[in-house]
Amino acid sequence: LVSDVIISTETVKKNSKVFKTEYLNELTRVIIHGLLHLCGYKDKTAEQKKTMRLKENFFLKKI
């Protein structure tokens, strides 16, 4: 598997303010989110979004 995860640091900065979280925490979540997509997870439906958030939180706790 060869792939890229593209992240807009400006969007991460904006989102960290909107969600009232630290920049590095938001960046880490976005990186995990991108990697989950590479692993085949999707976030189009409410159920998929819930699963994605649970997986993000799981891996955030491991860091």
Legacy VTK file of the C-alpha trace (Angstrom):
# vtk DataFile Version 3.0
C-alpha trace
ASCII
DATASET POLYDATA
POINTS 63 float
0.000 0.000 0.000
1.412 3.335 -1.065
-0.675 6.353 -0.265
-0.629 9.914 1.030
-2.536 11.697 3.744
-2.883 15.395 2.923
-3.602 17.689 5.871
-4.410 21.385 5.777
-2.726 22.838 8.847
-4.821 25.987 8.430
-7.995 23.915 8.691
-6.579 22.112 11.724
-5.893 25.504 13.357
-9.444 26.683 12.632
-10.969 23.424 13.871
-8.930 23.498 17.069
-10.515 26.872 17.843
-14.029 25.752 16.865
-13.816 22.552 18.922
-11.863 24.266 21.735
-9.014 21.788 21.672
-5.256 22.131 21.540
-3.759 22.374 18.051
-1.584 19.266 18.491
-4.541 17.241 19.765
-6.593 18.230 16.721
-3.677 17.516 14.385
-3.210 14.086 15.932
-6.924 13.319 15.545
-6.814 14.364 11.882
-3.759 12.185 11.235
-5.474 9.204 12.867
-8.645 9.963 10.891
-6.685 9.934 7.627
-4.941 6.690 8.508
-8.283 5.089 9.345
-9.502 6.023 5.859
-6.425 4.293 4.420
-7.398 1.222 6.445
-10.809 1.196 4.774
-12.973 3.023 7.304
-15.553 5.413 5.905
-17.526 8.270 7.449
-20.431 8.907 5.110
-23.289 7.615 7.282
-24.094 8.347 10.930
-23.095 4.810 11.905
-19.803 5.057 10.010
-19.082 8.426 11.657
-19.744 6.907 15.072
-17.392 4.011 14.350
-14.736 6.403 13.041
-14.952 8.569 16.181
-14.709 5.515 18.442
-11.608 4.335 16.569
-10.068 7.826 16.710
-10.625 7.972 20.461
-9.230 4.464 20.904
-5.978 5.359 19.169
-5.733 8.796 20.804
-5.710 7.066 24.187
-2.790 4.897 23.026
-0.582 7.929 22.403
LINES 1 64
63 0 1 2 3 4 5 6 7 8 9 10 11 12 13 14 15 16 17 18 19 20 21 22 23 24 25 26 27 28 29 30 31 32 33 34 35 36 37 38 39 40 41 42 43 44 45 46 47 48 49 50 51 52 53 54 55 56 57 58 59 60 61 62
